[in-house]
């Protein structure tokens, strides 16, 4: 049995994702495809445009056989935490042969060679990065310039968004000595940050923009033919949590915000100073932006203040080896052999429903605390839906995995 895996957000699931799933399965000769997907909050530092169960269902309809949830402790974290956590958790299943990802470059040698440098954590590289940081560069730029200056690394390999994630995947595989093969699908869309379309392909950013503008005809050609129309009826955008964030900023300004993931001492102080000028989340990100702090870092920091995601919680999660269980968002009935294979080989349990929670989580106080912390973070999304659309707030424990 050959099994591949994909790390994703599917925010939203579109034709490019459907192509990637098909290409990955065909090119690797896989019998089954596992997707580990961000839940309700994504790596850009925003709520997903639609909830995780709808996105999981779209993936299952278009080639995935099993969709797992990437813990909310790392789904909205920086690329390093996001990639390492996803790779390590997939390895715990004990069945994955090939990790498949899309990237702007399809040069596997370039990724692997650069990953070797990063995983070695050489002193001269660390020193060069620190010097660049002192000169006001963001971490991503500081690392990029250090690698280019010392090792002659290809600049595009270190600056394009999906290349950066691909590099983090390869680095995590090396660092943890995980025996995954890797397969790259070269991205041919207009670009991660582009709002242009190319035939029936566009970036998730472009599609989210079209949804916000209610351009239904344009949207329809960019999503699979049978896509769930809920995405058009109940979309969630970044500024939909602006009021909640403002309330939290006002109430915690006396104590500062350093305890939250991605919020430095300097950022915390800048937030406190700028609160009187707060209008909404997007505008506040622009106000806080500076030459040495990337917009994405600010966006993640503000999201983590809203969701209450603590730096120490994420560090503890990492130090403990990431997940001690993995939650299932959905699966196909035809994936029964895959689930049996995982059951025989995994070193952590899969949590499909409340029965699994009672069996594996409830009697272990540490796991119970972690599980309820993850539920607490995810429930903030339901708070947004309730405020915007008057939808009922339902505990994650009461929600059922998608079965097709």
C-alpha positions in Angstrom: 0.0 0.0 0.0 1.5 3.3 -1.1 0.4 6.4 0.8 1.1 10.1 0.2 0.4 13.1 2.3 -0.3 16.8 1.7 -0.1 19.7 4.2 -2.8 22.2 3.4 -5.1 25.1 4.3 -7.5 25.0 1.4 -8.7 28.5 2.1 -10.8 28.0 0.1 -10.4 24.7 -1.8 -10.1 25.5 -5.5 -9.3 24.0 -8.9 -5.5 24.4 -8.3 -5.9 22.2 -5.2 -7.9 19.6 -7.1 -5.1 19.5 -9.7 -2.5 19.1 -7.0 -4.3 16.2 -5.3 -4.7 14.4 -8.7 -1.1 15.1 -9.8 0.4 14.0 -6.5 -1.6 10.7 -6.4 -0.9 9.8 -10.0 2.8 10.8 -10.0 3.6 8.9 -6.8 1.4 5.9 -7.6 -0.3 6.3 -4.2 -3.3 4.1 -3.3 -4.4 6.7 -0.7 -3.9 10.4 -0.1 -3.9 11.9 3.4 -4.4 15.6 3.9 -3.5 17.4 7.2 -5.3 20.7 7.1 -5.4 23.8 9.2 -8.6 24.2 11.2 -10.5 27.5 11.6 -7.4 29.8 11.7 -4.7 29.9 9.1 -1.0 30.7 8.7 -1.6 34.2 7.3 -2.9 35.2 10.7 -6.6 35.2 9.8 -9.8 33.1 10.2 -10.4 30.7 7.4 -13.0 31.9 4.9 -15.2 28.9 5.8 -15.1 26.4 8.5 -12.8 23.3 8.6 -15.5 20.7 8.0 -16.7 22.3 4.8 -13.1 22.6 3.5 -12.4 18.9 4.5 -15.5 17.8 2.6 -14.3 19.6 -0.6 -11.0 17.9 -0.3 -12.6 14.5 0.1 -14.8 15.1 -3.0 -11.7 15.9 -5.0 -9.2 13.2 -4.3 -8.3 13.1 -0.6 -9.1 9.9 1.3 -8.5 11.1 4.9 -8.4 14.7 6.2 -6.8 15.3 9.5 -6.7 18.6 11.5 -3.5 20.5 12.1 -3.5 21.6 15.7 -4.7 25.2 16.2 -1.6 25.6 18.3 0.5 25.7 15.2 -1.9 26.2 12.2 -1.6 30.0 12.5 2.1 30.0 13.7 5.1 31.0 11.6 6.3 28.8 8.8 8.8 26.9 11.0 6.3 25.8 13.6 3.6 25.2 11.0 5.8 23.0 8.8 7.7 21.1 11.5 4.5 20.3 13.5 2.7 19.1 10.4 5.6 16.9 9.2 6.2 15.4 12.7 2.5 14.7 13.2 2.2 13.0 9.8 5.3 10.8 10.7 3.4 9.6 13.8 0.9 7.9 11.6 3.6 5.4 10.6 2.2 4.9 7.1 3.2 7.9 4.9 5.6 7.2 2.1 5.8 10.5 0.3 5.1 14.1 1.3 3.7 16.1 -1.6 3.7 19.8 -1.9 3.4 22.6 -4.4 6.1 25.2 -4.9 7.2 27.9 -7.3 10.4 25.9 -7.9 10.4 22.2 -8.8 14.2 21.8 -8.0 14.3 19.1 -5.4 18.1 19.2 -5.2 18.0 22.9 -4.4 15.5 22.4 -1.6 17.4 19.5 -0.1 20.8 21.2 -0.2 19.5 24.3 1.5 17.6 22.3 4.0 20.9 20.5 5.0 22.4 23.9 5.7 19.4 25.0 7.8 19.1 21.7 9.7 22.9 21.8 10.6 22.4 25.2 12.3 26.0 26.2 11.7 27.4 29.0 13.9 28.4 31.3 11.0 24.9 31.2 9.6 23.3 32.0 13.0 25.8 34.8 13.4 25.0 36.3 10.0 21.3 36.1 10.6 21.7 37.9 14.0 23.7 40.6 12.3 21.0 41.1 9.7 18.3 41.2 12.3 20.3 44.0 14.1 20.3 45.9 10.9 16.5 46.0 10.9 15.7 43.1 8.6 12.8 40.8 9.3 13.7 37.2 10.2 12.8 35.8 6.8 14.8 38.4 4.9 17.7 38.1 7.4 17.9 34.4 6.8 17.5 34.7 3.1 20.4 37.2 2.8 22.6 35.2 5.1 22.1 32.0 3.1 22.7 33.9 -0.2 25.8 35.6 1.1 27.5 32.6 2.7 26.4 29.7 0.6 25.2 31.3 -2.7 21.7 29.9 -2.2 19.2 30.8 -4.9 17.3 33.9 -3.8 13.9 32.8 -5.3 14.1 29.6 -3.3 14.1 31.7 -0.1 11.6 34.4 -0.9 8.6 32.9 -2.7 5.9 31.9 -0.2 5.4 28.2 -1.2 9.2 27.7 -1.7 9.7 28.9 1.9 7.2 26.3 3.2 8.7 23.6 1.0 12.1 24.4 2.4 10.7 24.2 5.9 9.2 20.7 5.1 12.5 19.4 3.9 14.3 20.9 6.9 11.9 19.2 9.3 12.3 15.9 7.6 16.1 16.1 7.9 16.0 17.5 11.5 13.8 14.6 12.8 15.3 11.9 10.5 11.9 11.1 9.0 12.0 8.7 6.1 9.6 10.5 3.8 10.3 10.8 0.1 9.2 14.2 -1.3 7.4 15.1 -4.6 7.0 18.6 -5.9 4.2 19.9 -8.1 5.4 23.1 -9.8 2.8 25.8 -9.3 1.6 27.4 -12.6 -1.0 29.7 -11.2 -0.6 33.5 -11.3 1.1 33.5 -7.9 0.4 33.2 -4.2 -0.2 36.9 -3.7 -1.7 37.6 -7.1 -5.3 38.6 -7.6 -5.2 37.7 -11.3 -6.7 34.6 -12.9 -5.3 32.2 -15.4 -8.1 30.3 -17.1 -9.9 28.4 -14.4 -7.0 28.8 -11.9 -6.4 31.5 -9.4 -4.8 31.9 -6.0 -6.8 31.5 -2.9 -6.2 35.2 -2.2 -7.8 36.1 -5.5 -10.8 33.9 -4.8 -11.3 35.3 -1.3 -11.2 38.8 -2.9 -13.9 37.8 -5.4 -16.0 36.3 -2.7 -15.8 39.5 -0.7 -16.9 41.4 -3.8 -19.8 39.0 -4.4 -18.6 38.2 -7.9 -20.4 34.9 -8.2 -19.9 34.2 -11.9 -16.1 34.7 -11.7 -15.9 32.6 -8.5 -17.8 29.6 -10.0 -15.3 28.9 -12.7 -12.4 28.8 -10.2 -13.9 26.3 -7.8 -14.8 22.6 -8.5 -18.2 22.2 -10.3 -20.0 20.8 -7.2 -18.5 23.1 -4.6 -20.4 23.8 -1.4 -22.4 27.0 -1.8 -22.1 27.7 1.9 -18.8 29.4 1.2 -20.8 32.1 -0.7 -23.5 32.4 2.0 -21.4 32.6 5.2 -17.9 33.7 4.4 -15.6 34.9 7.2 -13.0 37.6 6.6 -10.2 39.1 8.6 -12.1 42.2 9.9 -15.0 40.1 11.1 -13.2 39.7 14.4 -12.2 43.4 14.7 -14.6 44.2 17.5 -13.5 41.2 19.6 -9.9 42.1 19.1 -10.5 45.7 20.1 -12.2 44.7 23.3 -9.3 42.4 24.2 -6.7 45.1 23.4 -8.5 47.6 25.6 -8.9 45.2 28.5 -5.3 43.9 28.5 -3.4 47.1 27.5 -2.2 47.7 31.1 -0.3 44.3 31.2 1.0 44.2 27.6 0.8 41.4 25.1 4.2 39.7 25.1 2.8 36.5 26.4 1.1 35.8 23.1 2.7 33.9 20.3 4.4 36.2 17.7 4.2 39.3 19.9 7.6 40.7 20.8 8.2 43.3 23.5 8.6 46.0 20.9 5.4 45.0 19.2 3.5 44.8 22.4 4.6 48.4 23.3 3.7 49.6 19.8 0.2 48.0 20.1 -0.4 49.8 23.5 0.6 53.1 22.1 -1.5 52.8 18.9 -4.7 51.5 20.5 -6.4 54.9 20.5 -6.1 54.8 16.7 -7.7 51.4 16.3 -10.4 51.2 13.7 -10.4 47.6 12.5 -8.0 44.7 12.3 -6.7 45.4 8.8 -6.0 49.1 9.4 -4.4 48.3 12.7 -2.0 45.9 11.0 -1.0 48.7 8.6 -0.5 51.1 11.5 1.8 48.6 13.3 3.8 47.8 10.2 7.5 48.7 10.3 10.6 48.0 8.2 11.8 45.1 10.4 8.5 43.4 11.3 6.6 41.7 8.4 2.9 42.4 8.0 2.3 38.6 8.3 4.0 38.6 11.7 1.8 41.5 12.9 -1.3 39.8 11.6 -0.5 36.5 13.4 0.3 38.4 16.6 -3.0 40.1 16.6 -4.9 36.9 15.8 -3.1 35.2 18.7 -4.1 38.0 21.1 -7.7 37.4 20.0 -7.6 33.6 20.3 -5.5 33.7 23.5 -2.7 31.6 22.0 0.2 31.8 24.4 3.9 31.6 23.4 4.6 29.2 26.3 1.8 26.9 25.2 3.2 26.5 21.7 6.8 26.0 23.0 5.5 23.3 25.4 3.6 21.6 22.5 6.9 21.6 20.5 9.0 20.4 23.3 6.7 17.5 24.0 7.1 16.3 20.4 4.0 17.9 19.0 0.7 16.0 18.9 -0.1 13.2 21.3 -3.3 12.5 19.3 -4.6 13.7 15.9 -8.1 14.8 15.2 -10.0 13.5 12.1 -12.0 16.0 10.1 -13.3 13.5 7.5 -12.7 10.3 5.6 -14.1 8.2 2.7 -15.7 4.9 3.5 -13.4 3.4 0.8 -10.4 4.4 3.0 -11.1 1.6 5.5 -7.8 -0.2 4.5 -5.9 3.0 5.1 -7.5 3.6 8.5 -6.7 -0.1 9.5 -3.1 0.4 8.4 -2.9 3.6 10.5 -4.4 1.8 13.5 -1.7 -0.9 13.2 1.2 1.5 12.9 0.4 4.9 14.5 2.1 5.9 17.7 -0.8 8.3 18.6 -4.5 7.7 18.4 -6.8 9.2 15.8 -9.8 11.0 17.4 -12.8 10.7 15.2 -15.7 11.3 17.6 -16.7 11.6 21.3 -16.2 7.9 21.9 -12.5 8.3 21.0 -12.3 11.3 23.2 -13.7 9.3 26.1 -11.3 6.4 25.4 -8.1 8.2 24.8 -8.4 11.8 26.2 -10.8 12.1 29.1 -8.9 10.1 31.7 -5.5 11.7 30.9 -5.4 15.2 32.5 -2.6 16.5 30.3 -4.2 15.4 27.1 -7.6 16.6 28.3 -6.1 20.1 29.0 -4.5 20.2 25.6 -7.7 19.0 23.8 -9.8 21.6 25.6 -7.3 24.3 24.9 -7.5 23.5 21.2 -11.3 23.5 21.4 -11.2 26.9 23.1 -9.1 28.4 20.3 -11.3 26.9 17.6 -14.5 28.1 19.3 -13.5 31.7 18.6 -14.4 31.0 15.0 -17.9 30.1 16.1 -18.1 33.3 18.0 -17.4 35.2 14.8 -20.1 33.2 13.0 -22.6 33.9 15.8 -21.8 37.6 15.7 -22.0 37.9 11.9 -24.7 35.4 11.0 -26.5 34.5 14.3 -25.3 30.9 14.0 -25.4 28.7 17.1 -22.2 28.1 19.0 -21.5 24.4 19.0 -18.7 22.7 20.9 -16.1 21.0 18.7 -16.7 17.9 20.8 -20.2 17.7 19.4 -19.3 18.1 15.8 -19.0 15.0 13.7 -16.3 14.1 11.1 -17.4 14.2 7.5 -17.9 10.6 6.2 -18.3 10.1 2.4 
